[in-house]
């Protein structure tokens, strides 16, 4: 099983989309500054999580969520609390 996740930085109003096998561990990596692309925008919180059957399906879903259509989907379907 693989997870596709969307995390959000309330402080900077930014999203990040990624894949993980262990979501708890991966979120800790983001919030401890171990991920170069998210380090400057801490703290992060999970706003969307999907469990997929394998990495291949997860990669396809990640690619979609990072596309223009996926950004529109995120805007319309993920509540950030802002």
mmCIF file of the N, C-alpha and C atoms, coordinates in Angstrom:
data_MODEL
# 
_entry.id   MODEL 
# 
loop_
_atom_site.group_PDB 
_atom_site.id 
_atom_site.type_symbol 
_atom_site.label_atom_id 
_atom_site.label_alt_id 
_atom_site.label_comp_id 
_atom_site.label_asym_id 
_atom_site.label_entity_id 
_atom_site.label_seq_id 
_atom_site.pdbx_PDB_ins_code 
_atom_site.Cartn_x 
_atom_site.Cartn_y 
_atom_site.Cartn_z 
_atom_site.occupancy 
_atom_site.B_iso_or_equiv 
_atom_site.pdbx_formal_charge 
_atom_site.auth_seq_id 
_atom_site.auth_comp_id 
_atom_site.auth_asym_id 
_atom_site.auth_atom_id 
_atom_site.pdbx_PDB_model_num 
ATOM 1   N N  . UNK A 1 1  ? 0.837   -1.186 0.000   1.00 0.00 ? 1  UNK A N  1 
ATOM 2   C CA . UNK A 1 1  ? 0.000   0.000  0.000   1.00 0.00 ? 1  UNK A CA 1 
ATOM 3   C C  . UNK A 1 1  ? 0.881   1.249  0.000   1.00 0.00 ? 1  UNK A C  1 
ATOM 4   N N  . UNK A 1 2  ? 0.436   2.237  -0.735  1.00 0.00 ? 2  UNK A N  1 
ATOM 5   C CA . UNK A 1 2  ? 1.097   3.535  -0.767  1.00 0.00 ? 2  UNK A CA 1 
ATOM 6   C C  . UNK A 1 2  ? 0.066   4.615  -0.497  1.00 0.00 ? 2  UNK A C  1 
ATOM 7   N N  . UNK A 1 3  ? 0.532   5.704  0.030   1.00 0.00 ? 3  UNK A N  1 
ATOM 8   C CA . UNK A 1 3  ? -0.339  6.835  0.307   1.00 0.00 ? 3  UNK A CA 1 
ATOM 9   C C  . UNK A 1 3  ? 0.034   8.005  -0.586  1.00 0.00 ? 3  UNK A C  1 
ATOM 10  N N  . UNK A 1 4  ? -0.964  8.708  -1.048  1.00 0.00 ? 4  UNK A N  1 
ATOM 11  C CA . UNK A 1 4  ? -0.765  9.999  -1.695  1.00 0.00 ? 4  UNK A CA 1 
ATOM 12  C C  . UNK A 1 4  ? -1.294  10.999 -0.684  1.00 0.00 ? 4  UNK A C  1 
ATOM 13  N N  . UNK A 1 5  ? -0.542  12.037 -0.444  1.00 0.00 ? 5  UNK A N  1 
ATOM 14  C CA . UNK A 1 5  ? -0.956  12.985 0.578   1.00 0.00 ? 5  UNK A CA 1 
ATOM 15  C C  . UNK A 1 5  ? -0.817  14.417 0.086   1.00 0.00 ? 5  UNK A C  1 
ATOM 16  N N  . UNK A 1 6  ? -1.615  15.272 0.699   1.00 0.00 ? 6  UNK A N  1 
ATOM 17  C CA . UNK A 1 6  ? -1.512  16.706 0.479   1.00 0.00 ? 6  UNK A CA 1 
ATOM 18  C C  . UNK A 1 6  ? -1.334  17.311 1.864   1.00 0.00 ? 6  UNK A C  1 
ATOM 19  N N  . UNK A 1 7  ? -0.249  18.053 2.019   1.00 0.00 ? 7  UNK A N  1 
ATOM 20  C CA . UNK A 1 7  ? -0.028  18.756 3.274   1.00 0.00 ? 7  UNK A CA 1 
ATOM 21  C C  . UNK A 1 7  ? -0.135  20.247 3.003   1.00 0.00 ? 7  UNK A C  1 
ATOM 22  N N  . UNK A 1 8  ? -0.400  20.998 4.060   1.00 0.00 ? 8  UNK A N  1 
ATOM 23  C CA . UNK A 1 8  ? -0.649  22.426 3.916   1.00 0.00 ? 8  UNK A CA 1 
ATOM 24  C C  . UNK A 1 8  ? 0.083   23.183 5.012   1.00 0.00 ? 8  UNK A C  1 
ATOM 25  N N  . UNK A 1 9  ? 0.669   24.307 4.631   1.00 0.00 ? 9  UNK A N  1 
ATOM 26  C CA . UNK A 1 9  ? 1.314   25.201 5.585   1.00 0.00 ? 9  UNK A CA 1 
ATOM 27  C C  . UNK A 1 9  ? 0.378   26.383 5.822   1.00 0.00 ? 9  UNK A C  1 
ATOM 28  N N  . UNK A 1 10 ? -0.208  26.446 7.010   1.00 0.00 ? 10 UNK A N  1 
ATOM 29  C CA . UNK A 1 10 ? -1.112  27.552 7.341   1.00 0.00 ? 10 UNK A CA 1 
ATOM 30  C C  . UNK A 1 10 ? -0.373  28.885 7.323   1.00 0.00 ? 10 UNK A C  1 
ATOM 31  N N  . UNK A 1 11 ? 0.835   28.878 7.789   1.00 0.00 ? 11 UNK A N  1 
ATOM 32  C CA . UNK A 1 11 ? 1.633   30.105 7.895   1.00 0.00 ? 11 UNK A CA 1 
ATOM 33  C C  . UNK A 1 11 ? 1.932   30.720 6.528   1.00 0.00 ? 11 UNK A C  1 
ATOM 34  N N  . UNK A 1 12 ? 2.199   29.869 5.535   1.00 0.00 ? 12 UNK A N  1 
ATOM 35  C CA . UNK A 1 12 ? 2.588   30.348 4.209   1.00 0.00 ? 12 UNK A CA 1 
ATOM 36  C C  . UNK A 1 12 ? 1.538   30.105 3.129   1.00 0.00 ? 12 UNK A C  1 
ATOM 37  N N  . UNK A 1 13 ? 0.406   29.480 3.481   1.00 0.00 ? 13 UNK A N  1 
ATOM 38  C CA . UNK A 1 13 ? -0.695  29.212 2.542   1.00 0.00 ? 13 UNK A CA 1 
ATOM 39  C C  . UNK A 1 13 ? -0.216  28.419 1.323   1.00 0.00 ? 13 UNK A C  1 
ATOM 40  N N  . UNK A 1 14 ? 0.556   27.364 1.596   1.00 0.00 ? 14 UNK A N  1 
ATOM 41  C CA . UNK A 1 14 ? 1.124   26.541 0.524   1.00 0.00 ? 14 UNK A CA 1 
ATOM 42  C C  . UNK A 1 14 ? 0.726   25.083 0.683   1.00 0.00 ? 14 UNK A C  1 
ATOM 43  N N  . UNK A 1 15 ? 0.562   24.425 -0.462  1.00 0.00 ? 15 UNK A N  1 
ATOM 44  C CA . UNK A 1 15 ? 0.295   22.990 -0.505  1.00 0.00 ? 15 UNK A CA 1 
ATOM 45  C C  . UNK A 1 15 ? 1.550   22.258 -0.962  1.00 0.00 ? 15 UNK A C  1 
ATOM 46  N N  . UNK A 1 16 ? 1.638   20.989 -0.573  1.00 0.00 ? 16 UNK A N  1 
ATOM 47  C CA . UNK A 1 16 ? 2.670   20.101 -1.084  1.00 0.00 ? 16 UNK A CA 1 
ATOM 48  C C  . UNK A 1 16 ? 2.018   18.738 -1.276  1.00 0.00 ? 16 UNK A C  1 
ATOM 49  N N  . UNK A 1 17 ? 2.270   18.123 -2.417  1.00 0.00 ? 17 UNK A N  1 
ATOM 50  C CA . UNK A 1 17 ? 1.711   16.809 -2.744  1.00 0.00 ? 17 UNK A CA 1 
ATOM 51  C C  . UNK A 1 17 ? 2.856   15.806 -2.785  1.00 0.00 ? 17 UNK A C  1 
ATOM 52  N N  . UNK A 1 18 ? 2.659   14.652 -2.163  1.00 0.00 ? 18 UNK A N  1 
ATOM 53  C CA . UNK A 1 18 ? 3.706   13.646 -2.164  1.00 0.00 ? 18 UNK A CA 1 
ATOM 54  C C  . UNK A 1 18 ? 3.172   12.240 -1.988  1.00 0.00 ? 18 UNK A C  1 
ATOM 55  N N  . UNK A 1 19 ? 4.108   11.278 -1.991  1.00 0.00 ? 19 UNK A N  1 
ATOM 56  C CA . UNK A 1 19 ? 3.809   9.856  -1.840  1.00 0.00 ? 19 UNK A CA 1 
ATOM 57  C C  . UNK A 1 19 ? 4.595   9.333  -0.642  1.00 0.00 ? 19 UNK A C  1 
ATOM 58  N N  . UNK A 1 20 ? 3.973   8.413  0.096   1.00 0.00 ? 20 UNK A N  1 
ATOM 59  C CA . UNK A 1 20 ? 4.660   7.814  1.244   1.00 0.00 ? 20 UNK A CA 1 
ATOM 60  C C  . UNK A 1 20 ? 4.152   6.401  1.480   1.00 0.00 ? 20 UNK A C  1 
ATOM 61  N N  . UNK A 1 21 ? 5.009   5.584  2.070   1.00 0.00 ? 21 UNK A N  1 
ATOM 62  C CA . UNK A 1 21 ? 4.598   4.265  2.532   1.00 0.00 ? 21 UNK A CA 1 
ATOM 63  C C  . UNK A 1 21 ? 4.167   4.355  3.996   1.00 0.00 ? 21 UNK A C  1 
ATOM 64  N N  . UNK A 1 22 ? 4.815   5.244  4.747   1.00 0.00 ? 22 UNK A N  1 
ATOM 65  C CA . UNK A 1 22 ? 4.507   5.457  6.159   1.00 0.00 ? 22 UNK A CA 1 
ATOM 66  C C  . UNK A 1 22 ? 4.217   6.944  6.343   1.00 0.00 ? 22 UNK A C  1 
ATOM 67  N N  . UNK A 1 23 ? 2.958   7.296  6.422   1.00 0.00 ? 23 UNK A N  1 
ATOM 68  C CA . UNK A 1 23 ? 2.564   8.704  6.452   1.00 0.00 ? 23 UNK A CA 1 
ATOM 69  C C  . UNK A 1 23 ? 3.030   9.418  7.712   1.00 0.00 ? 23 UNK A C  1 
ATOM 70  N N  . UNK A 1 24 ? 2.949   8.771  8.835   1.00 0.00 ? 24 UNK A N  1 
ATOM 71  C CA . UNK A 1 24 ? 3.363   9.396  10.094  1.00 0.00 ? 24 UNK A CA 1 
ATOM 72  C C  . UNK A 1 24 ? 4.839   9.794  10.050  1.00 0.00 ? 24 UNK A C  1 
ATOM 73  N N  . UNK A 1 25 ? 5.660   8.878  9.591   1.00 0.00 ? 25 UNK A N  1 
ATOM 74  C CA . UNK A 1 25 ? 7.093   9.130  9.480   1.00 0.00 ? 25 UNK A CA 1 
ATOM 75  C C  . UNK A 1 25 ? 7.384   10.239 8.460   1.00 0.00 ? 25 UNK A C  1 
ATOM 76  N N  . UNK A 1 26 ? 6.665   10.209 7.350   1.00 0.00 ? 26 UNK A N  1 
ATOM 77  C CA . UNK A 1 26 ? 6.892   11.195 6.295   1.00 0.00 ? 26 UNK A CA 1 
ATOM 78  C C  . UNK A 1 26 ? 6.527   12.599 6.762   1.00 0.00 ? 26 UNK A C  1 
ATOM 79  N N  . UNK A 1 27 ? 5.429   12.742 7.498   1.00 0.00 ? 27 UNK A N  1 
ATOM 80  C CA . UNK A 1 27 ? 5.037   14.053 8.010   1.00 0.00 ? 27 UNK A CA 1 
ATOM 81  C C  . UNK A 1 27 ? 6.086   14.585 8.981   1.00 0.00 ? 27 UNK A C  1 
ATOM 82  N N  . UNK A 1 28 ? 6.639   13.696 9.801   1.00 0.00 ? 28 UNK A N  1 
ATOM 83  C CA . UNK A 1 28 ? 7.708   14.113 10.717  1.00 0.00 ? 28 UNK A CA 1 
ATOM 84  C C  . UNK A 1 28 ? 8.907   14.639 9.942   1.00 0.00 ? 28 UNK A C  1 
ATOM 85  N N  . UNK A 1 29 ? 9.249   13.983 8.841   1.00 0.00 ? 29 UNK A N  1 
ATOM 86  C CA . UNK A 1 29 ? 10.365  14.455 8.004   1.00 0.00 ? 29 UNK A CA 1 
ATOM 87  C C  . UNK A 1 29 ? 10.105  15.874 7.507   1.00 0.00 ? 29 UNK A C  1 
ATOM 88  N N  . UNK A 1 30 ? 8.881   16.126 7.069   1.00 0.00 ? 30 UNK A N  1 
ATOM 89  C CA . UNK A 1 30 ? 8.537   17.469 6.590   1.00 0.00 ? 30 UNK A CA 1 
ATOM 90  C C  . UNK A 1 30 ? 8.630   18.490 7.722   1.00 0.00 ? 30 UNK A C  1 
ATOM 91  N N  . UNK A 1 31 ? 8.135   18.145 8.891   1.00 0.00 ? 31 UNK A N  1 
ATOM 92  C CA . UNK A 1 31 ? 8.084   19.095 9.995   1.00 0.00 ? 31 UNK A CA 1 
ATOM 93  C C  . UNK A 1 31 ? 9.391   19.236 10.772  1.00 0.00 ? 31 UNK A C  1 
ATOM 94  N N  . UNK A 1 32 ? 10.339  18.343 10.564  1.00 0.00 ? 32 UNK A N  1 
ATOM 95  C CA . UNK A 1 32 ? 11.654  18.473 11.180  1.00 0.00 ? 32 UNK A CA 1 
ATOM 96  C C  . UNK A 1 32 ? 12.671  19.087 10.224  1.00 0.00 ? 32 UNK A C  1 
ATOM 97  N N  . UNK A 1 33 ? 12.214  19.516 9.040   1.00 0.00 ? 33 UNK A N  1 
ATOM 98  C CA . UNK A 1 33 ? 13.094  20.196 8.103   1.00 0.00 ? 33 UNK A CA 1 
ATOM 99  C C  . UNK A 1 33 ? 14.012  19.285 7.319   1.00 0.00 ? 33 UNK A C  1 
ATOM 100 N N  . UNK A 1 34 ? 13.648  18.016 7.177   1.00 0.00 ? 34 UNK A N  1 
ATOM 101 C CA . UNK A 1 34 ? 14.500  17.065 6.473   1.00 0.00 ? 34 UNK A CA 1 
ATOM 102 C C  . UNK A 1 34 ? 14.204  16.977 4.980   1.00 0.00 ? 34 UNK A C  1 
ATOM 103 N N  . UNK A 1 35 ? 13.188  17.688 4.513   1.00 0.00 ? 35 UNK A N  1 
ATOM 104 C CA . UNK A 1 35 ? 12.825  17.682 3.098   1.00 0.00 ? 35 UNK A CA 1 
ATOM 105 C C  . UNK A 1 35 ? 13.136  19.072 2.539   1.00 0.00 ? 35 UNK A C  1 
ATOM 106 N N  . UNK A 1 36 ? 14.072  19.131 1.616   1.00 0.00 ? 36 UNK A N  1 
ATOM 107 C CA . UNK A 1 36 ? 14.569  20.404 1.102   1.00 0.00 ? 36 UNK A CA 1 
ATOM 108 C C  . UNK A 1 36 ? 13.451  21.314 0.573   1.00 0.00 ? 36 UNK A C  1 
ATOM 109 N N  . UNK A 1 37 ? 12.513  20.747 -0.171  1.00 0.00 ? 37 UNK A N  1 
ATOM 110 C CA . UNK A 1 37 ? 11.489  21.572 -0.814  1.00 0.00 ? 37 UNK A CA 1 
ATOM 111 C C  . UNK A 1 37 ? 10.414  22.079 0.151   1.00 0.00 ? 37 UNK A C  1 
ATOM 112 N N  . UNK A 1 38 ? 10.322  21.527 1.353   1.00 0.00 ? 38 UNK A N  1 
ATOM 113 C CA . UNK A 1 38 ? 9.304   21.981 2.298   1.00 0.00 ? 38 UNK A CA 1 
ATOM 114 C C  . UNK A 1 38 ? 9.898   22.628 3.546   1.00 0.00 ? 38 UNK A C  1 
ATOM 115 N N  . UNK A 1 39 ? 11.191  22.581 3.672   1.00 0.00 ? 39 UNK A N  1 
ATOM 116 C CA . UNK A 1 39 ? 11.889  23.047 4.866   1.00 0.00 ? 39 UNK A CA 1 
ATOM 117 C C  . UNK A 1 39 ? 11.552  24.490 5.250   1.00 0.00 ? 39 UNK A C  1 
ATOM 118 N N  . UNK A 1 40 ? 11.459  25.367 4.271   1.00 0.00 ? 40 UNK A N  1 
ATOM 119 C CA . UNK A 1 40 ? 11.253  26.799 4.530   1.00 0.00 ? 40 UNK A CA 1 
ATOM 120 C C  . UNK A 1 40 ? 9.820   27.155 4.895   1.00 0.00 ? 40 UNK A C  1 
ATOM 121 N N  . UNK A 1 41 ? 8.912   26.214 4.792   1.00 0.00 ? 41 UNK A N  1 
ATOM 122 C CA . UNK A 1 41 ? 7.493   26.537 4.971   1.00 0.00 ? 41 UNK A CA 1 
ATOM 123 C C  . UNK A 1 41 ? 6.843   25.792 6.132   1.00 0.00 ? 41 UNK A C  1 
ATOM 124 N N  . UNK A 1 42 ? 7.616   25.328 7.087   1.00 0.00 ? 42 UNK A N  1 
ATOM 125 C CA . UNK A 1 42 ? 7.085   24.602 8.229   1.00 0.00 ? 42 UNK A CA 1 
ATOM 126 C C  . UNK A 1 42 ? 6.259   25.531 9.108   1.00 0.00 ? 42 UNK A C  1 
ATOM 127 N N  . UNK A 1 43 ? 5.320   25.020 9.877   1.00 0.00 ? 43 UNK A N  1 
ATOM 128 C CA . UNK A 1 43 ? 4.922   23.621 10.020  1.00 0.00 ? 43 UNK A CA 1 
ATOM 129 C C  . UNK A 1 43 ? 3.888   23.205 8.978   1.00 0.00 ? 43 UNK A C  1 
ATOM 130 N N  . UNK A 1 44 ? 3.754   21.906 8.796   1.00 0.00 ? 44 UNK A N  1 
ATOM 131 C CA . UNK A 1 44 ? 2.827   21.311 7.834   1.00 0.00 ? 44 UNK A CA 1 
ATOM 132 C C  . UNK A 1 44 ? 1.790   20.469 8.564   1.00 0.00 ? 44 UNK A C  1 
ATOM 133 N N  . UNK A 1 45 ? 0.623   20.355 7.947   1.00 0.00 ? 45 UNK A N  1 
ATOM 134 C CA . UNK A 1 45 ? -0.397  19.439 8.462   1.00 0.00 ? 45 UNK A CA 1 
ATOM 135 C C  . UNK A 1 45 ? -1.052  18.737 7.281   1.00 0.00 ? 45 UNK A C  1 
ATOM 136 N N  . UNK A 1 46 ? -1.489  17.515 7.508   1.00 0.00 ? 46 UNK A N  1 
ATOM 137 C CA . UNK A 1 46 ? -2.135  16.726 6.461   1.00 0.00 ? 46 UNK A CA 1 
ATOM 138 C C  . UNK A 1 46 ? -3.562  17.240 6.271   1.00 0.00 ? 46 UNK A C  1 
ATOM 139 N N  . UNK A 1 47 ? -3.905  17.570 5.016   1.00 0.00 ? 47 UNK A N  1 
ATOM 140 C CA . UNK A 1 47 ? -5.263  18.027 4.710   1.00 0.00 ? 47 UNK A CA 1 
ATOM 141 C C  . UNK A 1 47 ? -5.991  17.041 3.800   1.00 0.00 ? 47 UNK A C  1 
ATOM 142 N N  . UNK A 1 48 ? -5.237  16.106 3.210   1.00 0.00 ? 48 UNK A N  1 
ATOM 143 C CA . UNK A 1 48 ? -5.865  15.099 2.344   1.00 0.00 ? 48 UNK A CA 1 
ATOM 144 C C  . UNK A 1 48 ? -4.960  13.880 2.283   1.00 0.00 ? 48 UNK A C  1 
ATOM 145 N N  . UNK A 1 49 ? -5.572  12.695 2.364   1.00 0.00 ? 49 UNK A N  1 
ATOM 146 C CA . UNK A 1 49 ? -4.817  11.450 2.350   1.00 0.00 ? 49 UNK A CA 1 
ATOM 147 C C  . UNK A 1 49 ? -5.617  10.386 1.606   1.00 0.00 ? 49 UNK A C  1 
ATOM 148 N N  . UNK A 1 50 ? -4.951  9.695  0.678   1.00 0.00 ? 50 UNK A N  1 
ATOM 149 C CA . UNK A 1 50 ? -5.581  8.604  -0.071  1.00 0.00 ? 50 UNK A CA 1 
ATOM 150 C C  . UNK A 1 50 ? -4.669  7.385  0.001   1.00 0.00 ? 50 UNK A C  1 
ATOM 151 N N  . UNK A 1 51 ? -5.270  6.216  0.196   1.00 0.00 ? 51 UNK A N  1 
ATOM 152 C CA . UNK A 1 51 ? -4.515  4.964  0.198   1.00 0.00 ? 51 UNK A CA 1 
ATOM 153 C C  . UNK A 1 51 ? -4.707  4.287  -1.155  1.00 0.00 ? 51 UNK A C  1 
ATOM 154 N N  . UNK A 1 52 ? -3.600  3.948  -1.807  1.00 0.00 ? 52 UNK A N  1 
ATOM 155 C CA . UNK A 1 52 ? -3.650  3.314  -3.119  1.00 0.00 ? 52 UNK A CA 1 
ATOM 156 C C  . UNK A 1 52 ? -2.978  1.950  -3.061  1.00 0.00 ? 52 UNK A C  1 
ATOM 157 N N  . UNK A 1 53 ? -3.275  1.111  -4.040  1.00 0.00 ? 53 UNK A N  1 
ATOM 158 C CA . UNK A 1 53 ? -2.795  -0.273 -4.022  1.00 0.00 ? 53 UNK A CA 1 
ATOM 159 C C  . UNK A 1 53 ? -1.294  -0.425 -4.214  1.00 0.00 ? 53 UNK A C  1 
ATOM 160 N N  . UNK A 1 54 ? -0.685  0.449  -5.012  1.00 0.00 ? 54 UNK A N  1 
ATOM 161 C CA . UNK A 1 54 ? 0.743   0.316  -5.272  1.00 0.00 ? 54 UNK A CA 1 
ATOM 162 C C  . UNK A 1 54 ? 1.346   1.667  -5.653  1.00 0.00 ? 54 UNK A C  1 
ATOM 163 N N  . UNK A 1 55 ? 2.667   1.685  -5.777  1.00 0.00 ? 55 UNK A N  1 
ATOM 164 C CA . UNK A 1 55 ? 3.383   2.929  -6.091  1.00 0.00 ? 55 UNK A CA 1 
ATOM 165 C C  . UNK A 1 55 ? 3.015   3.485  -7.465  1.00 0.00 ? 55 UNK A C  1 
ATOM 166 N N  . UNK A 1 56 ? 2.763   2.605  -8.410  1.00 0.00 ? 56 UNK A N  1 
ATOM 167 C CA . UNK A 1 56 ? 2.422   3.051  -9.754  1.00 0.00 ? 56 UNK A CA 1 
ATOM 168 C C  . UNK A 1 56 ? 1.119   3.862  -9.744  1.00 0.00 ? 56 UNK A C  1 
ATOM 169 N N  . UNK A 1 57 ? 0.103   3.356  -9.061  1.00 0.00 ? 57 UNK A N  1 
ATOM 170 C CA . UNK A 1 57 ? -1.156  4.100  -8.952  1.00 0.00 ? 57 UNK A CA 1 
ATOM 171 C C  . UNK A 1 57 ? -0.942  5.419  -8.205  1.00 0.00 ? 57 UNK A C  1 
ATOM 172 N N  . UNK A 1 58 ? -0.108  5.369  -7.179  1.00 0.00 ? 58 UNK A N  1 
ATOM 173 C CA . UNK A 1 58 ? 0.178   6.574  -6.400  1.00 0.00 ? 58 UNK A CA 1 
ATOM 174 C C  . UNK A 1 58 ? 0.874   7.624  -7.261  1.00 0.00 ? 58 UNK A C  1 
ATOM 175 N N  . UNK A 1 59 ? 1.813   7.217  -8.087  1.00 0.00 ? 59 UNK A N  1 
ATOM 176 C CA . UNK A 1 59 ? 2.520   8.157  -8.973  1.00 0.00 ? 59 UNK A CA 1 
ATOM 177 C C  . UNK A 1 59 ? 1.556   8.830  -9.953  1.00 0.00 ? 59 UNK A C  1 
ATOM 178 N N  . UNK A 1 60 ? 0.632   8.047  -10.511 1.00 0.00 ? 60 UNK A N  1 
ATOM 179 C CA . UNK A 1 60 ? -0.349  8.616  -11.435 1.00 0.00 ? 60 UNK A CA 1 
ATOM 180 C C  . UNK A 1 60 ? -1.232  9.644  -10.733 1.00 0.00 ? 60 UNK A C  1 
ATOM 181 N N  . UNK A 1 61 ? -1.671  9.317  -9.519  1.00 0.00 ? 61 UNK A N  1 
ATOM 182 C CA . UNK A 1 61 ? -2.518  10.245 -8.761  1.00 0.00 ? 61 UNK A CA 1 
ATOM 183 C C  . UNK A 1 61 ? -1.735  11.490 -8.367  1.00 0.00 ? 61 UNK A C  1 
ATOM 184 N N  . UNK A 1 62 ? -0.464  11.326 -7.975  1.00 0.00 ? 62 UNK A N  1 
ATOM 185 C CA . UNK A 1 62 ? 0.385   12.461 -7.629  1.00 0.00 ? 62 UNK A CA 1 
ATOM 186 C C  . UNK A 1 62 ? 0.549   13.383 -8.839  1.00 0.00 ? 62 UNK A C  1 
ATOM 187 N N  . UNK A 1 63 ? 0.801   12.783 -9.990  1.00 0.00 ? 63 UNK A N  1 
ATOM 188 C CA . UNK A 1 63 ? 0.973   13.567 -11.216 1.00 0.00 ? 63 UNK A CA 1 
ATOM 189 C C  . UNK A 1 63 ? -0.282  14.389 -11.499 1.00 0.00 ? 63 UNK A C  1 
ATOM 190 N N  . UNK A 1 64 ? -1.460  13.764 -11.321 1.00 0.00 ? 64 UNK A N  1 
ATOM 191 C CA . UNK A 1 64 ? -2.710  14.487 -11.531 1.00 0.00 ? 64 UNK A CA 1 
ATOM 192 C C  . UNK A 1 64 ? -2.849  15.649 -10.540 1.00 0.00 ? 64 UNK A C  1 
ATOM 193 N N  . UNK A 1 65 ? -2.606  15.382 -9.261  1.00 0.00 ? 65 UNK A N  1 
ATOM 194 C CA . UNK A 1 65 ? -2.787  16.421 -8.248  1.00 0.00 ? 65 UNK A CA 1 
ATOM 195 C C  . UNK A 1 65 ? -1.826  17.593 -8.413  1.00 0.00 ? 65 UNK A C  1 
ATOM 196 N N  . UNK A 1 66 ? -0.709  17.357 -9.106  1.00 0.00 ? 66 UNK A N  1 
ATOM 197 C CA . UNK A 1 66 ? 0.251   18.429 -9.363  1.00 0.00 ? 66 UNK A CA 1 
ATOM 198 C C  . UNK A 1 66 ? -0.033  19.170 -10.670 1.00 0.00 ? 66 UNK A C  1 
ATOM 199 N N  . UNK A 1 67 ? -0.975  18.669 -11.458 1.00 0.00 ? 67 UNK A N  1 
ATOM 200 C CA . UNK A 1 67 ? -1.327  19.312 -12.735 1.00 0.00 ? 67 UNK A CA 1 
ATOM 201 C C  . UNK A 1 67 ? -2.275  20.482 -12.485 1.00 0.00 ? 67 UNK A C  1 
ATOM 202 N N  . UNK A 1 68 ? -2.553  21.249 -13.524 1.00 0.00 ? 68 UNK A N  1 
ATOM 203 C CA . UNK A 1 68 ? -3.492  22.373 -13.413 1.00 0.00 ? 68 UNK A CA 1 
ATOM 204 C C  . UNK A 1 68 ? -4.876  21.880 -12.992 1.00 0.00 ? 68 UNK A C  1 
ATOM 205 N N  . UNK A 1 69 ? -5.320  20.773 -13.577 1.00 0.00 ? 69 UNK A N  1 
ATOM 206 C CA . UNK A 1 69 ? -6.624  20.212 -13.205 1.00 0.00 ? 69 UNK A CA 1 
ATOM 207 C C  . UNK A 1 69 ? -6.611  19.759 -11.745 1.00 0.00 ? 69 UNK A C  1 
ATOM 208 N N  . UNK A 1 70 ? -5.522  19.193 -11.303 1.00 0.00 ? 70 UNK A N  1 
ATOM 209 C CA . UNK A 1 70 ? -5.394  18.747 -9.918  1.00 0.00 ? 70 UNK A CA 1 
ATOM 210 C C  . UNK A 1 70 ? -5.376  19.903 -8.941  1.00 0.00 ? 70 UNK A C  1 
ATOM 211 N N  . UNK A 1 71 ? -4.735  21.000 -9.323  1.00 0.00 ? 71 UNK A N  1 
ATOM 212 C CA . UNK A 1 71 ? -4.751  22.189 -8.473  1.00 0.00 ? 71 UNK A CA 1 
ATOM 213 C C  . UNK A 1 71 ? -6.173  22.732 -8.341  1.00 0.00 ? 71 UNK A C  1 
ATOM 214 N N  . UNK A 1 72 ? -6.928  22.706 -9.437  1.00 0.00 ? 72 UNK A N  1 
ATOM 215 C CA . UNK A 1 72 ? -8.339  23.126 -9.363  1.00 0.00 ? 72 UNK A CA 1 
ATOM 216 C C  . UNK A 1 72 ? -9.120  22.192 -8.454  1.00 0.00 ? 72 UNK A C  1 
ATOM 217 N N  . UNK A 1 73 ? -8.871  20.877 -8.576  1.00 0.00 ? 73 UNK A N  1 
ATOM 218 C CA . UNK A 1 73 ? -9.543  19.902 -7.720  1.00 0.00 ? 73 UNK A CA 1 
ATOM 219 C C  . UNK A 1 73 ? -9.231  20.174 -6.252  1.00 0.00 ? 73 UNK A C  1 
ATOM 220 N N  . UNK A 1 74 ? -7.955  20.427 -5.951  1.00 0.00 ? 74 UNK A N  1 
ATOM 221 C CA . UNK A 1 74 ? -7.558  20.727 -4.570  1.00 0.00 ? 74 UNK A CA 1 
ATOM 222 C C  . UNK A 1 74 ? -8.280  21.965 -4.059  1.00 0.00 ? 74 UNK A C  1 
ATOM 223 N N  . UNK A 1 75 ? -8.336  22.988 -4.895  1.00 0.00 ? 75 UNK A N  1 
ATOM 224 C CA . UNK A 1 75 ? -8.986  24.248 -4.498  1.00 0.00 ? 75 UNK A CA 1 
ATOM 225 C C  . UNK A 1 75 ? -10.469 24.023 -4.176  1.00 0.00 ? 75 UNK A C  1 
ATOM 226 N N  . UNK A 1 76 ? -11.137 23.176 -4.946  1.00 0.00 ? 76 UNK A N  1 
ATOM 227 C CA . UNK A 1 76 ? -12.570 22.947 -4.776  1.00 0.00 ? 76 UNK A CA 1 
ATOM 228 C C  . UNK A 1 76 ? -12.922 21.876 -3.747  1.00 0.00 ? 76 UNK A C  1 
ATOM 229 N N  . UNK A 1 77 ? -11.997 20.992 -3.408  1.00 0.00 ? 77 UNK A N  1 
ATOM 230 C CA . UNK A 1 77 ? -12.327 19.836 -2.573  1.00 0.00 ? 77 UNK A CA 1 
ATOM 231 C C  . UNK A 1 77 ? -11.595 19.715 -1.256  1.00 0.00 ? 77 UNK A C  1 
ATOM 232 N N  . UNK A 1 78 ? -10.555 20.496 -1.060  1.00 0.00 ? 78 UNK A N  1 
ATOM 233 C CA . UNK A 1 78 ? -9.801  20.392 0.191   1.00 0.00 ? 78 UNK A CA 1 
ATOM 234 C C  . UNK A 1 78 ? -10.042 21.652 1.019   1.00 0.00 ? 78 UNK A C  1 
ATOM 235 N N  . UNK A 1 79 ? -10.512 21.449 2.215   1.00 0.00 ? 79 UNK A N  1 
ATOM 236 C CA . UNK A 1 79 ? -10.786 22.565 3.124   1.00 0.00 ? 79 UNK A CA 1 
ATOM 237 C C  . UNK A 1 79 ? -9.561  22.781 4.002   1.00 0.00 ? 79 UNK A C  1 
ATOM 238 N N  . UNK A 1 80 ? -9.011  23.990 3.940   1.00 0.00 ? 80 UNK A N  1 
ATOM 239 C CA . UNK A 1 80 ? -7.807  24.294 4.714   1.00 0.00 ? 80 UNK A CA 1 
ATOM 240 C C  . UNK A 1 80 ? -8.111  25.037 6.010   1.00 0.00 ? 80 UNK A C  1 
ATOM 241 N N  . UNK A 1 81 ? -9.297  25.584 6.118   1.00 0.00 ? 81 UNK A N  1 
ATOM 242 C CA . UNK A 1 81 ? -9.655  26.322 7.317   1.00 0.00 ? 81 UNK A CA 1 
ATOM 243 C C  . UNK A 1 81 ? -9.362  27.810 7.228   1.00 0.00 ? 81 UNK A C  1 
ATOM 244 N N  . UNK A 1 82 ? -8.926  28.260 6.070   1.00 0.00 ? 82 UNK A N  1 
ATOM 245 C CA . UNK A 1 82 ? -8.644  29.701 5.888   1.00 0.00 ? 82 UNK A CA 1 
ATOM 246 C C  . UNK A 1 82 ? -9.921  30.482 5.721   1.00 0.00 ? 82 UNK A C  1 
# 
